[in-house]
Amino acid sequence: MKGQLWQECPVCDGQPVCVDCELCARHCDCAQRADDADQVRQFEQRNPGLLERVQRHSEQGAAEH
């Protein structure tokens, strides 16, 4: 959890909350989202354009059904 604000979490009314998402430590997923973004960046560096091609292929398949 990045920083703290002394206000209530909108999910459970717990305090303090994260300055970025305004959720308590139990509900904050900022660290997980940052880790996910880092993994995507690393994958994209090793496999340039692959994620975009897979997404485009997936969208084309969904449009056909």
N, C-alpha and C positions, 0 to 999 in steps of 0.2 A: 504494500500500500504506500503510495507516494504522498508524503505530507499528511497533515491531519486538519480537519475542520471539526469544530465542536458543534455539530448539528446532527439531527437524527437521520438514520438510514431510511430511505423510503420503503424498503422491503420489510425491515424488522424493528425499526426505531432505535437500533443500536447506535452507539457513539464510540469513538469519533468516526468520521468518514474520510475517504480518500479525496484529495483536492481535485483530482482529474475526473473521476466518475461519480463522486458523491455517494458512494456505497461504503458500508462498514467493511472491516477486514474480512469478515466471513463471506461477504457477497462480492467484493472487489475482484475483478478479473483483469485488471490493467497489466499486471506482470505476465499473465498468461498470454494476453494479446500481444504484448511486446515480444515475448519469446516466439510466438507464432509468426509474427512479421519478420523477425530475424531469420527464422528457418526458411521462410519463403524467399527472402533476399539471398540467402546462401544457396538455395536450390536454383534460383534463377541465374546466379553467377556461374554455377556449374553446368546448367542446361539452358542457355539463352533461348527464350521464345517458346520453350516447351509448354509451360503452364498456359500461355495464351492460346497455343494450338489445341491443347486438350480442352480448354474451356469453349473455344469456338466449335470444336467437334461435338462436344456435349450439347451445346445450344442448338446445333443443326439437327442432332438426333431428336431432341425434345420437340423441335418445330415440326418434324415429320410425323409425330404421333398425335 
